[in-house]
Amino acid sequence: MSVLVEKLHLPLAGNIIRRAVPVLITAGLLIYYCAHPAMYSAESRESLLGSTRTYEIALLSAALIFMWLVPNEFSDRTNRILSWVWFAVAPFAVYFSLLYLNADKFNIDFFELDKTALILTFVFLYLVQGLLFGLTGSIRFSVVIYAVAIAILGIANCFVISFRGMALSAADLFSITTAAAVASEYTYTLDWYMLMEILFTFLICTISLKLRTGRMMPLAARGVFLALCAALAGGYYYLCGKTTFLEDHDIRSEGFTHQLRYKKYDMLFTTLTTCFYLVVDKPDGYSLEAVEEIAADYVSSEEADASGSADASGTSDGTGTSGSADASGTSDGAGTSGSSTPNIIVIMNESWADFSDIGEGMDLSEDYMPFIHSLTENTIKGTAYSSVFGGNTPNSEYEFLTGNTMAFLPTSSVGFNLFVRGNLPSLASQLGSLGYYTLAMHPYRGTNYRRNIVYPQIGFDTYYTRDDFTYPYKIRNYISDETLFNRIILEYEENLDSGQTLFSYNVTIQNHGGYYSSNQTNLSNSIKVLNTEFSTTKAQIYANLVKATDDAFQNLVEYFEECEEPVVIVMFGDHQPNLGDDVLEYLLGGTEEELTDEELMEKYKVPFIVWANYDIEEETIEATSLNYLYSIIADRLGLSMTGYQEYLLDLSEQIPVINSVGYWGADGEFYSIDDEESPYYELINEYNILEYNDIFAGDNRDYDFFTLDGEAG
């Protein structure tokens, strides 16, 4: 024993603590493993001591503890040599650690990976390591920094996929504050692969920190090295992001379900390539003249010459722009835009979907939307397609409020974060120009997705968040739809004496993800999911949440049935909830890898309903998309439309549905957005040209086309 103590050279208290902390961390992870039988018995039903995983983690833990306790007695020269060797080897250690985390989850075979992508992955790792070394002057700290960062990325990605069904992408960096805000609403449990990723990364850090490197390079040489790495990094970005190199080698990472590409490119490179799609290129043939030419049929000569403005009733002194309509929604004018001005209530309902109409359909003990399904009188209802699944709610807001589609914007980007630049024309600013009081309400954090900044920029007069709801009734941890709908009624009543018509725009939170059996406060469990093909826990919680929405919507409609003022209520879902891969596989009839893009469109179906407390023509619309929804409603109800909205209404006749996955043409065929062989490619490109002008043209935006009054906001 005395020989061992002498060999270990146990120092004074400070050194003992420095070595004891990592040992305790390792021991804690080992105890965590032993305390969670699912890690070693979930599939094989083996006992703790009967599982090979137990011996794997025990050996790795023992190696870590040994390395922390035994001092590094190599000479300085040997340490320097070992440090440079580690500089060469560390990227491989980091890579294969991450690969172990993902290989089994996403069926990745290292030897089947695209060789070009693999080379580019290692070039990226060496560039990151080189840049960090140039900045810190330390091999060991540079390795520790990026090893930990990549481990965090890998583990976070696993959780994000399980929560929303979509992998992380570069665009998520712009939503990081929102992600942090909602993170506490979910339950986190490490699995075997996550635990091993932590231990492998801990081992990589241990090796790095045990090396005594000293100054590895003079300051001047380090500066030259850093400049060289920076130049190489710039060349790397130019090659991958500014040339067609990736496309020429059939390397793509478009679409929301990036994890489908892990089998070909692995997780790290797939995520990296999303950085190269953040930039929006000008569409073919874009120019201000091209915009004006496309828009010419929807802008009167008076607007083009004098920017004539509409009055509060929606009528215009120009010809051919705004016919008048009464409260029934019929038009007696020869113009293209109606002028009915009912109070308009829009509800974008969080994760609202009708699983009786998705794929195979879900078997329930009773209808979970009995009232909504029963509505027929003065009702328009149907199916719309959103561009998101399981998350990124504001993209559905962006499409509905602006008419712009996410199909032309970077994969997984968030419209509110990246594409609201200054005062963007929207439904809110349009109705505001007609004299409406524009109110937005979302009973959750006001800063999520920059809504507190974006809503004023797109024309809302007032924005209420959860801080403005006193003593709300909650279901689970969220303010209920009932509470929000009651607030809609209150705001309507308070606005009656103002002389202004109300545009009330509302985003619910009740049905947000996080469907856990331990989180069912104030939620009925009366509706049962009868399917045996998948785990029903999440689905059953969700079904009862939707029933609560249906009850609240019934109360809302019954209140406004008694009101004399004309009122239109629009409710639509932002996206489907992620209830688990097994649920989705059952509904769609296969895994995502097995399905075509057209078949995957089932993931993006959401219901919508339009109800009025006055006579409107009943209709069922089989398929549209959220970018068209207001134009269709306005056409049916005689509401005012901008030239852009009229254009979208006409476009919907040729391209009835368009979203981030692709589009259906009037011929019934499904096409990808960039399919140049499509008979609709020219129309798609024209739409892209107009949208690009709306988002990126600044003062050169065609305001006559995108607004009612032809003026900048």
Protein Blocks (a to p, Z undefined) as FASTA:
>chain_A
ZZmmmmnopacfklmmmmmmmmmmmmmmmmmmmmmmklmmmmnopafklpmklmmmmmmm
mmmmmmmmpccfbdfklmmmmmmmmmmmmmmmmmmmmmmmmmmmnopafklpcfklmmmm
mmmmmmmmmmmmmmnopaklmmmmmmmmmmmmmmmmmmmmmmnopacdfklmmmmmmmmm
mmmmpccdddfklmmmmmmmmmmmmmmmmpcgbjabdfklmmmmmmmmmmmmmmmmmmmm
mmcklmmnopacedjklmlmmmmnojmlmmmmmmmmmpccddehiafklmmmmmmmmccf
klmmnopacdfkopafbehklccddfkopafbfbfbdcbdcdddddddehiacfklgcjb
padfbdfblmlmmpmghpacdddddfbehiaklmmmmmmmnopafklpcehiafklmmcg
hjaddfklmmmmnopacdddddbdfkgghlmmmmmmnopabdcdfklpghiacehjbccf
klmmmmmmmmmmmmmmnopacddddddfklgghiafklcghiackbccfbfkbcfklmmm
mmmmmmmmmmmmmmmmmmmmmpmbdcddddddfbdcdebjklmmmmnopafklpcfklmm
mmmgccdddddfbdcdddddfbdcfklmmmmmmmmnopacdfklmmmmmmmmmmmbacfk
bccdfkopacdfklmkbcklmmmmmmmmmmmmmmmnmmmpcfklmpmnopaZZ
